[in-house]
């Protein structure tokens, strides 16, 4: 079984910074994609950023230039550095691990961590 354990998050003022981390454990295929999604109250869960084990990165337009995703493949850990935070970044942030195989794909989610941007 695969587990994702998130840490970080909290309350920060607009313009501030926060960092999130997510460590994956269990049977993990070395070729995978890890990422962060978020869900604000009353809204659907949306992609924030993803990074493949090969280092390919994708960001949602609203966080480009402010958020930085990175990973440590040896530790199966993904990080999200969030700068210049805005109130609209307030959401529960979820870590995701996606492993694709020839016949199927497996996806796993962390428990979520609250990020609140407010003065």
C-alpha positions in Angstrom: 0.0 0.0 0.0 1.1 3.6 -0.7 0.8 6.4 1.9 1.3 10.1 1.4 2.1 12.2 4.4 1.8 15.9 4.1 3.3 18.6 6.3 3.3 22.4 6.2 0.5 24.8 5.6 -1.1 27.1 8.0 -2.1 30.8 8.2 -0.2 33.5 6.5 -0.8 37.1 5.6 -1.2 38.2 1.9 2.2 38.5 0.3 3.7 35.9 2.7 5.2 32.5 2.0 4.5 28.9 3.0 6.1 25.6 2.1 4.5 22.2 1.8 6.1 18.8 1.7 4.7 15.4 1.0 6.5 12.1 1.6 5.4 8.9 -0.1 6.0 5.5 1.2 5.2 1.9 0.2 5.5 0.2 -3.2 6.3 3.1 -5.5 7.3 2.7 -9.1 10.3 4.8 -9.8 8.7 6.5 -12.9 5.8 8.5 -11.5 4.3 12.0 -11.3 3.8 13.8 -8.0 1.9 17.0 -7.6 -0.3 19.3 -5.6 -4.0 20.0 -6.0 -6.2 22.3 -4.0 -9.8 22.7 -3.2 -11.4 25.8 -2.0 -14.8 25.8 -0.2 -17.6 25.4 -2.7 -15.2 24.8 -5.6 -13.9 21.7 -7.4 -10.4 20.3 -6.8 -7.9 21.9 -9.2 -4.4 21.1 -10.2 -1.8 23.4 -8.8 1.5 21.9 -10.0 2.9 18.5 -11.0 6.4 17.2 -11.5 7.4 13.9 -13.1 10.3 11.7 -11.9 12.1 13.0 -14.9 11.7 16.6 -13.8 9.0 17.8 -16.2 7.0 20.5 -14.4 3.5 21.9 -15.0 1.8 24.7 -13.2 -1.7 26.2 -13.3 -1.5 29.7 -14.8 -2.7 31.4 -11.6 0.4 30.3 -9.6 3.1 30.6 -12.3 5.9 32.8 -11.0 4.8 32.5 -7.4 4.9 28.8 -6.6 7.8 26.4 -7.1 7.4 22.6 -7.1 10.4 20.3 -6.6 11.1 16.8 -5.6 13.7 14.5 -4.1 13.4 11.2 -6.0 15.6 9.3 -3.4 13.2 10.3 -0.7 10.0 10.1 -2.8 9.2 13.5 -1.5 7.6 16.5 -3.3 7.7 20.1 -2.1 5.7 23.2 -2.9 7.2 26.6 -2.1 4.5 29.2 -2.2 5.5 32.9 -2.4 3.5 36.1 -2.8 0.4 34.3 -1.5 -3.0 35.8 -2.2 -6.3 35.3 -0.4 -7.6 33.3 -3.4 -4.8 30.7 -2.7 -6.8 29.7 0.4 -7.7 26.1 0.1 -7.0 22.6 1.3 -4.0 21.4 -0.5 -3.7 17.7 -1.4 -0.6 15.8 -2.4 -1.0 13.4 -5.3 1.1 10.5 -6.6 0.3 9.0 -10.1 1.9 5.8 -11.4 1.1 4.7 -14.9 1.4 1.2 -16.1 0.8 -0.5 -19.4 -2.7 -1.6 -18.5 -3.8 0.8 -15.8 -2.8 3.7 -13.6 -2.8 4.1 -9.8 -3.4 7.4 -8.1 -3.0 8.2 -4.4 -3.9 11.2 -2.3 -2.6 12.7 0.9 -5.0 13.7 3.7 -4.9 17.4 2.8 -3.4 20.4 4.6 -5.1 23.7 5.1 -3.6 26.9 3.7 -5.2 30.1 4.7 -4.2 33.5 3.4 -5.7 36.3 5.4 -4.9 39.5 7.1 
